[in-house]
Amino acid sequence: MIIFEGAQKKVDPGGLGHVEKIIFYSLTSSRAIFRYISKGELLFDLMLRKNIIGSARAMLAGGAAFTSFENSSFNPAYWSRTSSGYLLRPDVLPSDAVRDVFVNGKLYGFECSTAMVLIFYKAVLESIRESDFNYLFGGLLVWNWQHDPDLAIITLLGTEFIPGDVVYFNNPEHRKPIWRGENAVVMENKLYYGHGVGIVTGEEMIAGLNSLRRKDAVISAYLLPQHSRLNIRYLYRFSKYAALA
């Protein structure tokens, strides 16, 4: 359900693109309440979620490998390896480094939670002013769920998933630690993108994880009742389109 603070406002979905319409109707039909201060803030949410979905597809197309930290790799032209992750080199812009992950994916290898954070960064880059992105995200350190506070990731309990959310498929009886579960972007049409898995249904994601359980496992992988999303109200102030102001 969409609720605007203050005077009631109406949004005509007729002018929205295909993906934004899917997101819009997911918001309006949800039992959860989504509050916006203006139509501009709602349109920004639709744009950002569309860009999250697009960034997931771009990561898949880029061909970055799925691997553990021990075997990981980042383009050394932009990133330096540390004991806790990959640190942005001081002589490059955050925007250039984030784009490189998706342009030169063959030079990269990381696990699924790092993939989700990088997808969030790419979507924010495409949604806010580039100068603000570079100001907000200087000194990036990337690995696992490590992220800059300005990325403003919020994790909530519940099963009201909206395209552009990130969810987690838990695999409690995994054979190896790297297969303990899969973070995934909620895509359109009840599909999910998982790094190293691709774009699949929930049933296919669970079946894939079940094939990676230890011998004699009896507990199936399952989708956790939680979701991670970005703080729209905080990021909206940096929107790249004046029309959304």
C-alpha positions as CSV (number, residue, x, y, z in Angstrom):
1,M,0.0,0.0,0.0
2,I,1.3,3.5,-0.9
3,I,0.5,6.3,1.4
4,F,1.6,10.0,0.9
5,E,2.2,12.1,4.0
6,G,0.1,15.2,4.1
7,A,-2.5,15.9,1.3
8,Q,-3.6,12.8,-0.7
9,K,-1.8,12.5,-4.0
10,K,-2.6,10.4,-7.1
11,V,0.0,8.8,-9.4
12,D,-0.9,7.9,-12.9
13,P,1.1,4.7,-13.8
14,G,0.3,5.3,-17.5
15,G,3.5,7.2,-18.0
16,L,5.8,4.7,-16.3
17,G,8.1,2.3,-18.1
18,H,7.4,-1.5,-18.0
19,V,9.6,-2.3,-15.0
20,E,8.5,0.7,-13.1
21,K,4.9,-0.4,-13.6
22,I,5.6,-3.8,-12.2
23,I,7.3,-2.2,-9.1
24,F,4.4,0.3,-8.7
25,Y,1.7,-2.4,-8.7
26,S,3.8,-4.5,-6.3
27,L,3.9,-1.5,-3.9
28,T,0.2,-0.7,-4.3
29,S,-0.9,-4.4,-3.8
30,S,1.4,-5.0,-0.9
31,R,-0.1,-5.4,2.6
32,A,3.0,-3.5,3.9
33,I,2.7,0.3,4.0
34,F,5.1,2.4,2.0
35,R,5.1,6.1,3.0
36,Y,6.3,8.8,0.7
37,I,6.6,12.6,1.3
38,S,5.9,13.4,-2.4
39,K,5.3,11.8,-5.8
40,G,8.9,12.7,-6.6
41,E,10.1,10.5,-3.8
42,L,7.9,7.6,-5.0
43,L,9.2,8.1,-8.6
44,F,12.8,8.0,-7.2
45,D,12.0,4.7,-5.4
46,L,10.7,3.2,-8.7
47,M,13.8,4.4,-10.6
48,L,16.2,3.1,-7.9
49,R,14.6,-0.3,-7.8
50,K,14.6,-0.5,-11.6
51,N,18.3,0.3,-11.5
52,I,18.9,-2.4,-8.9
53,I,17.2,-4.9,-11.2
54,G,19.2,-3.6,-14.2
55,S,22.5,-3.7,-12.2
56,A,21.8,-7.4,-11.3
57,R,21.4,-8.2,-15.0
58,A,24.6,-6.2,-15.8
59,M,26.5,-8.2,-13.2
60,L,25.3,-11.4,-14.8
61,A,26.3,-10.2,-18.2
62,G,29.7,-9.0,-17.0
63,G,30.8,-12.5,-16.0
64,A,32.3,-11.9,-12.6
65,A,33.2,-15.2,-10.9
66,F,31.6,-16.6,-7.7
67,T,34.4,-17.5,-5.3
68,S,35.6,-17.2,-1.7
69,F,37.8,-14.4,-0.4
70,E,40.8,-16.7,-0.5
71,N,40.4,-17.0,-4.3
72,S,38.9,-13.6,-4.9
73,S,40.1,-11.0,-7.3
74,F,39.4,-7.3,-8.1
75,N,40.9,-5.2,-10.9
76,P,44.1,-3.8,-9.3
77,A,43.9,-0.6,-11.4
78,Y,41.0,0.4,-9.1
79,W,41.2,-1.7,-5.9
80,S,43.8,-2.8,-3.4
81,R,43.4,-6.1,-1.5
82,T,43.5,-5.8,2.3
83,S,42.9,-8.4,5.1
84,S,39.3,-7.4,5.4
85,G,38.3,-6.6,1.8
86,Y,39.1,-4.6,-1.3
87,L,39.9,-0.9,-0.7
88,L,39.3,1.8,-3.4
89,R,42.6,3.2,-4.6
90,P,43.1,6.8,-3.6
91,D,43.8,7.9,-7.2
92,V,40.5,6.7,-8.7
93,L,37.0,7.9,-8.5
94,P,34.4,5.7,-6.7
95,S,32.1,6.0,-9.8
96,D,34.8,4.7,-12.1
97,A,35.7,1.8,-9.8
98,V,32.1,0.7,-9.4
99,R,31.4,0.8,-13.1
100,D,34.5,-1.2,-13.8
101,V,33.1,-4.2,-11.9
102,F,30.3,-4.4,-14.5
103,V,32.4,-3.5,-17.5
104,N,35.4,-5.7,-16.8
105,G,33.7,-8.5,-14.8
106,K,36.2,-11.1,-16.0
107,L,38.8,-9.4,-13.7
108,Y,36.6,-9.9,-10.6
109,G,35.7,-12.8,-8.4
110,F,33.7,-12.5,-5.1
111,E,30.9,-14.2,-3.2
112,C,27.1,-13.4,-3.2
113,S,26.9,-10.8,-0.4
114,T,29.6,-8.7,-2.0
115,A,27.7,-9.0,-5.3
116,M,24.6,-7.5,-3.6
117,V,26.5,-4.6,-2.2
118,L,28.1,-3.8,-5.5
119,I,24.7,-4.0,-7.2
120,F,23.4,-1.5,-4.7
121,Y,26.3,0.8,-5.3
122,K,25.8,0.6,-9.1
123,A,22.1,1.3,-8.8
124,V,22.7,4.3,-6.6
125,L,25.3,5.6,-9.0
126,E,22.8,5.5,-11.8
127,S,20.1,7.2,-9.7
128,I,21.9,10.1,-8.0
129,R,24.2,12.9,-9.2
130,E,27.6,11.5,-9.9
131,S,29.4,14.3,-8.1
132,D,27.4,13.4,-5.0
133,F,28.2,9.7,-5.4
134,N,31.9,10.4,-5.5
135,Y,31.6,12.7,-2.4
136,L,29.6,10.2,-0.4
137,F,31.5,7.1,-1.3
138,G,35.2,8.0,-1.2
139,G,37.4,5.4,0.5
140,L,35.2,2.4,-0.3
141,L,36.0,-0.9,1.4
142,V,34.1,-3.8,-0.3
143,W,33.6,-7.4,0.9
144,N,30.7,-9.3,2.3
145,W,28.1,-6.9,3.7
146,Q,30.8,-4.2,4.5
147,H,29.4,-0.9,3.1
148,D,29.7,2.8,3.5
149,P,27.0,4.2,5.9
150,D,25.8,6.5,3.2
151,L,24.6,3.5,1.2
152,A,21.9,3.3,3.9
153,I,20.9,-0.4,3.7
154,I,17.9,-1.3,5.8
155,T,17.1,-5.0,6.7
156,L,13.6,-5.7,7.8
157,L,11.6,-8.8,8.8
158,G,8.6,-9.8,6.7
159,T,7.7,-11.6,3.5
160,E,6.3,-8.6,1.5
161,F,9.1,-8.6,-1.1
162,I,9.1,-5.9,-3.7
163,P,11.2,-6.1,-6.9
164,G,14.6,-4.4,-6.1
165,D,14.7,-5.9,-2.6
166,V,17.5,-8.3,-1.6
167,V,16.5,-11.6,0.1
168,Y,18.4,-14.6,1.5
169,F,17.9,-18.3,0.8
170,N,19.3,-20.1,3.8
171,N,21.0,-23.6,3.4
172,P,21.5,-24.8,7.0
173,E,23.0,-28.2,6.2
174,H,25.5,-26.9,3.6
175,R,28.5,-29.0,2.5
176,K,31.0,-26.1,2.5
177,P,30.8,-22.7,4.2
178,I,30.6,-20.9,0.8
179,W,27.3,-22.7,0.2
180,R,25.6,-21.7,3.4
181,G,23.1,-19.7,1.5
182,E,22.5,-17.3,-1.3
183,N,21.7,-13.6,-1.3
184,A,19.5,-12.7,-4.2
185,V,17.9,-9.7,-5.9
186,V,14.1,-9.9,-6.3
187,M,13.5,-9.5,-10.0
188,E,10.3,-9.2,-12.0
189,N,7.8,-12.0,-12.5
190,K,8.8,-13.9,-9.3
191,L,12.4,-14.4,-10.4
192,Y,15.6,-13.9,-8.4
193,Y,19.2,-13.1,-9.3
194,G,21.9,-14.8,-7.3
195,H,25.6,-14.4,-8.0
196,G,27.0,-17.6,-9.4
197,V,23.5,-18.9,-9.9
198,G,21.9,-16.6,-12.4
199,I,18.2,-15.5,-12.8
200,V,16.0,-18.4,-11.6
201,T,12.7,-19.1,-9.8
202,G,12.6,-19.5,-6.0
203,E,12.1,-23.2,-6.5
204,E,15.2,-23.5,-8.7
205,M,17.2,-21.6,-6.2
206,I,16.2,-23.9,-3.4
207,A,16.8,-27.0,-5.6
208,G,20.3,-25.7,-6.4
209,L,21.2,-25.1,-2.8
210,N,19.8,-28.5,-1.8
211,S,22.2,-30.1,-4.3
212,L,25.1,-28.6,-2.2
213,R,24.1,-30.0,1.2
214,R,26.2,-32.3,3.2
215,K,25.7,-36.1,2.9
216,D,22.5,-37.3,4.7
217,A,21.1,-33.8,5.1
218,V,17.4,-33.7,5.9
219,I,16.7,-29.9,6.1
220,S,15.9,-28.2,2.9
221,A,17.2,-24.8,2.0
222,Y,14.5,-22.1,2.4
223,L,13.8,-18.4,1.9
224,L,14.2,-16.3,5.1
225,P,11.4,-14.0,6.0
226,Q,13.5,-10.8,5.7
227,H,14.6,-8.4,3.1
228,S,17.2,-5.6,2.6
229,R,16.5,-2.4,0.8
230,L,17.9,1.1,0.5
231,N,16.8,4.1,2.6
232,I,14.9,6.0,-0.1
233,R,14.2,9.1,2.0
234,Y,17.9,9.6,2.6
235,L,19.1,9.0,-0.9
236,Y,16.3,11.0,-2.6
237,R,17.9,14.3,-1.7
238,F,20.7,13.4,-4.1
239,S,18.4,12.5,-7.0
240,K,20.1,13.1,-10.4
241,Y,16.8,14.3,-12.0
242,A,15.6,17.7,-11.0
243,A,12.1,16.7,-12.1
244,L,12.0,14.4,-9.1
245,A,12.9,17.1,-6.6
